[in-house]
């Protein structure tokens, strides 16, 4: 046999193997008609901060007007009493569209508990209010309405949302995204760091050790912990974490990398796109990709290769445009558009959400897709609903039920206290119920549970909170005829086009 013929046969064999692998992945049965889940995981919003007065907006002159459809259900929001005689001593105040960037509130593990004051929910100004120079702690009581978060209110009109969904535990971004992926923040390596790691559990923010763009000290690593991506790999289901700014802007001569791309926010300030402590996979040893190596090809996006399932947002769209959208995709906006107070806000976030949703709705995959819009934590913003404490804790940082205590002995023991604050949760899909508000109890790991159930993955076990999560099935109606017609919004105003 000639060398050239041998090469052709080898290439044919490789192509055949790739085709078989691809077919095998495509044939994975789902429990529902949903074949693609896109989780858009945003930053730092309590439910009342965005939906406290839903569906009634003030409709001031010069602002995008919002008028609810007839029959729109009410939500567990801010009542007349809460708006006019609030127990916090400061009444909630509407933040105008002209103030799209606010101060960052205190949303750490202990202060959040103190704000709820054993269930009285009356200490937000004292413990969760912003205290940096130039900030007013009373602003923690602020909320936006449908004249500013117009797109989200319009999505709620067209699709389904929950008014009873919670952070899996108290605390900021890193615990939130780790719970989304693994239902746990345990097995952090490096010893206890007060206020950051307690008994191996992560309760606050620190950059991941396995990320070449991390900075600072107390970099964290998680060992011996499986997450939902591992379960997806077990079943050959394609998936990935896609984050703005993940692609390095520079590779230095010594091999180190720089992630310096930036986007201007509504205030005109350039904000670095990539935030390492928002990337869950960079903490897990099985997903180590410290140099942010790209996928070996567009065809490998969502599959196991040197990228270790960590990608730039541009890789998501490359896969989508190639007709190879992963079955499960987690999207993280560039920081300027993730909604986080101090450097982003609702108008920046709206631009990212609308452009993403508009584009996905035009795809042939839309007819079998579910977009989940969720948040990593509350930023400390006031929310009037006391979270149900399903997991008690006696860490030194705990404070809800007294010094060093959170919850009763009847709750699940072991790990940080939770549930934490109430957060927005929306599902956009041809199979989503229309103009529907669910009050079924859910948390961040309910999203994990839906993925597990839809692809028959089983539970993570080993103490993961997915085993206790309420399902998000109430947001869907799989018995009705799906409606794939898109709702196309203007990314600047959030209003329906046409």
C-alpha positions in Angstrom: 0.0 0.0 0.0 1.4 3.4 -0.9 2.1 6.0 1.8 -0.5 8.5 0.3 -3.2 5.8 0.2 -2.4 4.9 3.8 -2.8 8.6 4.8 -6.1 8.8 3.0 -7.4 5.7 4.7 -6.2 7.0 8.1 -8.0 10.3 7.5 -11.2 8.4 6.4 -11.0 6.4 9.6 -10.6 9.5 11.7 -13.6 11.2 10.0 -15.7 8.1 10.4 -14.8 7.9 14.1 -15.7 11.6 14.5 -19.0 11.1 12.8 -19.9 8.2 15.0 -18.9 10.1 18.1 -21.0 13.1 16.9 -24.0 10.8 16.2 -23.7 9.1 19.5 -23.8 12.5 21.3 -26.8 13.6 19.2 -28.7 10.5 20.0 -28.8 11.1 23.8 -32.4 11.0 24.7 -34.0 13.8 26.7 -36.8 13.6 29.2 -38.5 16.7 27.6 -38.6 18.2 24.1 -35.8 20.5 25.2 -32.6 19.6 23.4 -30.7 22.8 24.2 -30.4 24.6 27.6 -28.7 28.1 27.6 -28.2 29.4 31.1 -27.4 33.1 31.2 -25.9 33.6 34.6 -26.0 37.3 35.6 -24.8 39.2 38.6 -26.1 40.5 41.9 -29.8 41.2 41.8 -32.4 40.5 44.4 -36.0 39.8 43.3 -37.4 43.0 44.7 -34.6 45.1 43.2 -35.9 44.2 39.7 -39.5 43.0 40.2 -40.7 44.5 43.5 -43.4 46.5 41.8 -44.1 44.2 38.8 -46.3 44.6 36.8 -46.8 48.3 37.6 -44.3 50.9 36.4 -44.5 54.6 37.0 -44.1 55.4 33.3 -42.5 58.8 33.7 -42.2 61.0 30.7 -39.2 60.3 28.5 -38.8 56.7 29.7 -39.8 53.5 27.9 -43.4 52.9 28.9 -44.6 49.6 30.2 -48.2 48.5 30.4 -49.0 45.0 31.6 -51.2 42.7 29.6 -54.7 42.0 30.9 -54.7 39.1 33.3 -51.0 39.5 34.3 -50.5 37.7 37.6 -49.3 39.5 40.6 -46.0 38.7 42.4 -44.9 38.5 46.0 -43.5 42.0 45.7 -43.5 45.3 47.6 -46.9 45.9 49.2 -48.3 49.4 50.0 -47.2 48.9 53.6 -43.7 47.9 52.6 -43.4 50.9 50.3 -44.7 53.4 52.8 -44.0 52.1 56.3 -41.1 49.7 55.9 -39.6 48.0 59.0 -36.1 49.0 57.9 -36.9 52.6 58.8 -36.2 53.6 55.2 -38.9 53.1 52.6 -37.9 51.4 49.3 -37.2 54.1 46.6 -37.5 53.9 42.9 -34.1 54.3 41.1 -34.5 56.3 37.9 -33.4 55.2 34.5 -31.0 58.1 34.7 -29.0 56.3 37.3 -28.0 53.0 35.7 -24.8 52.6 37.7 -25.1 52.5 41.5 -22.9 51.7 44.5 -22.1 48.1 45.3 -23.9 46.9 48.5 -22.5 44.6 51.2 -23.4 41.0 50.1 -21.0 38.9 52.1 -22.0 35.8 54.0 -22.3 37.3 57.5 -23.7 40.8 56.7 -26.4 39.3 54.5 -27.6 37.2 57.5 -27.5 40.2 59.8 -29.7 42.2 57.4 -32.4 39.6 57.8 -32.2 39.9 61.6 -33.5 36.5 62.6 -36.5 36.8 60.2 -37.5 40.4 61.0 -35.9 41.5 57.7 -35.3 45.0 59.1 -31.5 45.6 59.2 -30.7 46.0 55.5 -29.5 49.7 55.9 -27.3 48.9 58.9 -25.7 45.7 57.5 -26.1 45.5 53.7 -26.0 49.1 52.7 -23.0 50.5 50.8 -20.4 52.2 53.0 -17.7 53.3 50.6 -17.0 57.0 50.3 -19.7 58.7 48.3 -22.2 56.0 48.8 -25.4 56.2 50.8 -26.3 53.0 52.7 -30.0 53.8 52.4 -29.7 53.1 48.6 -29.8 49.3 49.5 -33.6 49.8 49.6 -33.6 50.9 46.0 -35.4 49.2 43.1 -35.9 49.6 39.4 -39.2 49.1 37.6 -40.3 48.3 34.1 -39.2 51.7 32.7 -35.6 50.6 33.2 -35.6 46.8 33.4 -38.0 46.9 30.5 -36.8 43.9 28.6 -36.9 41.6 31.6 -40.5 42.7 32.4 -41.4 42.1 28.7 -39.8 38.6 28.9 -41.9 37.9 32.0 -45.0 38.9 30.0 -44.2 36.6 27.2 -42.7 33.7 29.1 -42.5 32.4 32.7 -40.7 33.5 35.9 -40.5 32.6 39.5 -41.1 34.8 42.6 -39.9 32.1 45.0 -36.4 31.2 43.9 -33.4 31.6 46.2 -29.6 31.7 46.4 -28.4 28.3 47.5 -26.5 29.8 50.4 -25.8 33.3 51.7 -22.8 35.1 50.2 -21.4 36.6 47.0 -20.6 35.5 43.5 -18.1 32.6 43.9 -20.3 30.5 46.1 -23.3 31.2 43.9 -21.7 29.9 40.7 -20.1 27.0 42.4 -23.5 25.9 43.8 -24.9 26.2 40.3 -22.3 23.8 39.0 -21.8 21.4 41.9 -24.5 22.2 44.5 -21.6 22.6 47.0 -18.6 24.8 47.7 -16.7 22.3 49.7 -13.2 20.8 49.3 -11.4 24.0 48.9 -7.6 23.4 49.3 -5.3 25.6 51.4 -6.8 25.8 54.9 -9.3 28.1 56.5 -9.2 31.8 55.8 -11.6 33.7 58.1 -14.5 35.1 56.1 -13.4 33.3 53.0 -13.1 29.5 53.6 -14.5 27.7 56.6 -13.9 24.0 57.2 -13.1 23.6 53.5 -16.3 25.4 52.4 -16.0 28.6 50.3 -18.2 31.3 51.7 -16.9 34.4 49.9 -15.0 35.6 46.8 -11.4 34.7 45.8 -9.8 34.2 42.5 -9.2 30.6 41.2 -5.7 29.1 41.5 -6.0 27.4 38.1 -6.4 30.6 36.1 -3.5 32.5 34.6 -5.5 35.7 34.7 -6.2 35.5 38.4 -4.7 38.0 40.8 -4.3 38.7 44.5 -3.7 36.3 47.3 -5.6 33.3 48.8 -6.2 31.8 45.4 -8.5 28.8 45.7 -8.5 25.3 44.3 -11.2 22.6 44.6 -10.3 18.9 44.6 -12.2 15.7 44.6 -15.5 17.4 43.7 -17.7 16.4 40.7 -20.0 18.9 39.0 -22.8 18.8 36.5 -20.3 19.1 33.6 -18.7 15.8 34.7 -22.1 14.2 34.6 -22.7 15.5 31.1 -19.3 14.2 30.0 -20.2 10.8 31.4 -23.2 10.7 28.9 -21.3 12.4 26.0 -23.6 15.4 26.2 -21.9 18.5 24.8 -21.6 21.5 27.1 -19.5 24.5 28.0 -18.9 27.6 30.1 -18.7 30.7 27.8 -17.4 33.9 29.3 -16.7 37.4 28.0 -13.0 38.2 27.8 -11.8 34.6 28.4 -9.7 34.8 25.2 -6.2 36.2 26.2 -5.2 39.5 24.7 -1.5 38.7 25.1 0.7 35.7 25.6 4.0 36.9 27.1 7.4 35.5 26.2 7.4 33.5 29.5 4.1 31.9 28.6 2.0 33.9 31.0 -1.2 35.4 29.7 -3.1 38.7 29.9 -6.9 39.1 29.8 -7.2 42.8 29.1 -10.2 43.2 26.7 -12.7 45.8 28.0 -16.1 47.1 27.3 -17.5 50.5 28.2 -20.5 50.6 30.5 -23.4 53.0 30.5 -21.3 55.5 32.4 -18.7 55.5 29.7 -16.1 53.7 31.8 -14.1 50.8 30.2 -14.4 47.7 32.4 -12.2 44.7 32.0 -14.4 41.9 30.5 -13.0 38.9 32.3 -13.6 38.3 36.0 -11.8 35.1 37.1 -13.9 34.6 40.3 -17.0 34.4 38.1 -15.6 31.4 36.2 -16.5 28.2 38.1 -14.5 25.7 36.1 -11.2 27.5 36.9 -11.5 26.3 40.5 -11.8 22.5 39.7 -8.6 20.5 39.2 -10.2 18.4 36.5 -10.8 21.5 34.4 -7.4 23.1 34.7 -6.7 25.4 31.8 -4.5 28.1 33.3 -3.3 29.4 29.9 -6.9 29.7 28.5 -6.0 27.4 25.6 -8.7 27.6 22.9 -10.7 24.7 21.5 -8.7 22.8 18.9 -11.5 23.4 16.4 -15.0 24.7 16.2 -16.2 21.1 15.9 -14.7 20.4 19.3 -16.5 23.2 21.1 -18.6 21.5 23.8 -16.5 18.4 23.7 -13.4 17.3 25.8 -10.2 18.8 24.6 -7.5 21.2 25.7 -10.0 23.9 26.4 -11.5 21.8 29.2 -15.0 23.2 28.5 -13.9 26.8 29.2 -14.5 29.2 26.3 -14.8 32.8 25.2 -18.3 34.0 24.4 -17.2 34.3 20.7 -16.7 30.5 20.8 -20.3 30.0 21.6 -21.4 32.0 18.6 -18.9 30.2 16.4 -20.5 26.9 17.4 -24.0 28.2 17.0 -23.2 29.6 13.5 -21.7 26.3 12.5 -25.0 24.5 13.5 -23.3 22.9 16.5 -24.8 24.6 19.5 -23.8 22.5 22.6 -26.7 20.8 24.4 -25.9 22.8 27.6 -24.3 26.2 27.5 -23.6 28.6 30.4 -23.1 32.2 29.2 -21.4 34.8 31.3 -21.6 38.4 30.0 -18.5 40.7 29.8 -18.3 42.3 33.2 -19.6 45.7 32.0 -22.8 43.9 30.9 -23.4 41.4 33.8 -25.5 43.7 35.9 -23.2 43.9 38.9 -23.5 47.2 40.8 -20.6 49.6 40.8 -19.4 48.7 37.3 -22.5 47.5 35.4 -26.2 48.1 35.7 -29.6 47.3 34.2 -29.2 49.2 30.9 -25.8 47.5 30.2 -27.3 44.1 31.2 -30.4 44.7 29.0 -28.2 45.2 26.0 -26.4 41.8 26.5 -29.6 39.9 27.3 -31.6 41.3 24.4 -28.9 40.8 21.8 -28.3 37.3 23.0 -32.0 36.3 23.1 -32.9 38.0 19.8 -30.1 36.1 18.1 -31.0 32.7 19.6 -34.7 33.1 18.7 -33.7 33.4 15.0 -32.0 30.0 15.1 -33.6 26.7 14.0 -32.6 25.3 17.4 -34.9 27.8 19.1 -37.9 25.5 18.7 -36.3 23.0 21.2 -34.4 25.5 23.4 -34.9 26.8 26.9 -33.1 30.0 28.0 -32.7 30.3 31.7 -31.9 33.8 33.1 -30.6 33.5 36.6 -28.4 35.3 39.1 -25.4 34.4 41.3 -26.3 36.5 44.4 -28.4 39.5 45.5 -25.6 42.1 46.0 -27.3 42.7 49.4 -30.2 44.6 47.7 -33.3 44.7 49.9 -35.8 41.8 49.4 -38.7 41.5 51.8 -39.0 37.7 51.8 -37.1 35.8 54.5 -35.3 32.9 52.9 -36.3 29.4 54.1 -33.4 28.0 56.0 -33.0 24.5 54.7 -29.4 24.0 55.8 -28.3 25.2 59.2 -24.8 26.3 60.1 -22.7 27.1 63.1 -19.7 28.8 61.4 -18.1 31.7 63.3 -19.3 33.9 60.4 -22.9 33.0 60.9 -25.2 35.6 62.4 -28.8 35.1 61.4 -29.9 33.4 64.6 -27.3 35.0 66.9 -23.5 35.0 67.0 -22.1 31.9 65.2 -25.6 30.5 64.5 -27.8 30.3 61.4 -31.0 28.3 61.4 -32.4 25.5 63.6 -31.2 22.0 64.4 -34.1 20.7 62.3 -32.5 21.9 59.1 -30.0 20.0 57.0 -26.6 20.1 58.8 -23.2 20.5 57.3 -22.0 23.3 55.1 -22.8 27.1 54.8 -26.2 28.3 55.8 -28.9 28.5 53.1 -31.1 29.2 51.4 -29.8 32.8 50.9 -31.6 35.8 49.4 -34.4 35.6 46.9 -33.3 36.1 43.3 -35.0 36.5 39.8 -35.4 33.4 37.7 -36.9 33.4 34.2 -37.4 30.7 31.6 -37.7 31.7 27.9 -38.7 28.9 25.6 -41.4 27.9 23.1 -42.4 25.5 25.9 -42.5 28.1 28.7 -45.9 29.0 30.2 -47.0 32.4 29.0 -47.3 35.4 31.3 -46.9 33.0 34.2 -45.5 33.4 37.7 -44.5 30.3 39.6 -44.4 30.3 43.4 -42.9 26.8 43.6 -39.8 26.8 45.9 -36.5 26.6 43.9 -32.9 27.6 44.3 -29.8 27.8 42.1 -29.4 24.0 42.1 -32.9 23.7 40.7 -31.3 24.7 37.3 -28.7 21.9 37.9 -31.5 19.5 38.6 -33.4 20.3 35.4 -30.2 19.5 33.4 -29.7 16.3 35.4 -33.3 15.2 34.9 -33.5 16.2 31.2 -30.4 14.2 30.2 -30.9 11.4 32.7 -27.6 12.2 34.5 -28.6 11.2 38.0 -27.7 13.3 41.1 -24.2 14.5 42.1 -24.5 13.1 45.6 -21.7 13.6 48.1 -23.8 16.3 49.9 -24.7 18.3 46.9 -27.8 20.5 47.4 -29.2 19.3 44.0 -30.8 16.4 45.9 -33.0 18.9 47.9 -33.7 21.2 45.0 -37.3 21.9 43.9 -37.9 21.4 40.1 -38.4 24.2 37.7 -40.9 22.1 35.8 -43.7 24.5 36.9 -42.3 27.1 34.5 -43.0 24.8 31.5 -46.0 23.3 29.8 -44.9 20.3 27.7 -48.4 19.2 27.1 -49.4 22.3 25.1 -48.4 23.1 21.5 -45.1 25.0 21.7 -45.1 28.6 20.4 -41.7 29.3 18.7 -42.6 32.8 17.6 -39.9 35.2 18.7 -40.4 38.3 20.8 -37.8 40.7 19.3 -36.9 43.6 21.6 -34.9 46.7 21.2 -31.6 46.3 23.2 -31.5 50.0 24.2 -35.1 50.5 25.3 -36.3 46.9 26.0 -39.5 47.6 24.1 -41.0 45.2 21.6 -39.9 45.9 18.0 -42.5 46.3 15.3 
